[in-house]
Amino acid sequence: MTIKLIAVDMDGTFLNDNMDYDRARFAQQYARLKRQGVKFVVASGNQYYQLRSFFPQIADEIAFVAENGAYIVNQNQPVFCAAISSQDYQRVMTVITALPGLEIIQCCRDSAYLLASASEAFFNNMQRYYHRLRRVAAFDQVAEPAFKFALTLSNERLPDMMRELSRQLAGILCPVSSGHGSIDLILPGMHKANGLKILQNLWGIADQDVVAFGDGGNDREMLRQAGFGFAMENAPEAIKAEARFLTSSNNQSGVLTVIDDIIAQHAPFD
């Protein structure tokens, strides 16, 4: 058995609660993975430019399935970029701007956008996840096509909002929970698993040779598709049920523990 691709979610998975990871330990692991020809892929709902910042030494060598699969970059070269049609965009904006209590970010290839009316506190907080973030007076001022919307709301409203968005945007966009009171509206089928499949086809890698890690609703398809899908100990029970394997929490470097097992060919990789 040969593992050829490792895909990691970031928030709550590869990153600890301080938004960091054991960089020295991973650097040693990555050097060995690189020598063995194992591909390392970052698969996250976050913006590509933010994800790059966590891997300054190797960002130009690895691949990113960013924005839940809407934007894929390999070795600094774009591979795929989704786009919402103009007609569907108008329907989405009609729906989400009419729903109360939502903070909206429109995600595009070159930047993300939020309204100038958003609070300074919200803007500053979102800059942690969107390293390219611009204010606009209205979303129709954005010239580039959108491929995702990120919505922020209170945690207690999340289940009802997911159902309402599923009802009103059926066939146009799918709501997925990315955790912490946030919903990503993604194009149907444009999830992390689809993004990984695009890269797998590019590299000739079968599902059985893939290890994937995740902790949230936007990791479901990826965990099911990978030959070795690992849920984090800190993941909700529903997500653990989607994965064949379990590892320790993000604060205990659960991903790095499994990578050690991959390198050493310990079970289940023996």
Sequence and secondary structure as in RCSB ss.txt:
>XXXX:A:sequence
MTIKLIAVDMDGTFLNDNMDYDRARFAQQYARLKRQGVKFVVASGNQYYQLRSFFPQIADEIAFVAENGAYIVNQ
NQPVFCAAISSQDYQRVMTVITALPGLEIIQCCRDSAYLLASASEAFFNNMQRYYHRLRRVAAFDQVAEPAFKFA
LTLSNERLPDMMRELSRQLAGILCPVSSGHGSIDLILPGMHKANGLKILQNLWGIADQDVVAFGDGGNDREMLRQ
AGFGFAMENAPEAIKAEARFLTSSNNQSGVLTVIDDIIAQHAPFD
>XXXX:A:secstr
    EEEE IIIIIS TTS   HHHHHHHHHHHHHTT EEEEE SS HHHHHTT TTTTTTSEEEEGGGTEEEET
TEEEEE    HHHHHHHHHHHHHSTT EEEEEESS EEEETTS HHHHHHHTTT SSEEEESSGGG  S EEEEE
EE  GGGHHHHHHHHHHHTTTT EEEE SSSEEEEE TT SHHHHHHHHHHHHT  GGGEEEEE SGGGHHHHHH
SSEEEEETTS HHHHTT SEEE  GGGTHHHHHHHHHHHT TT  
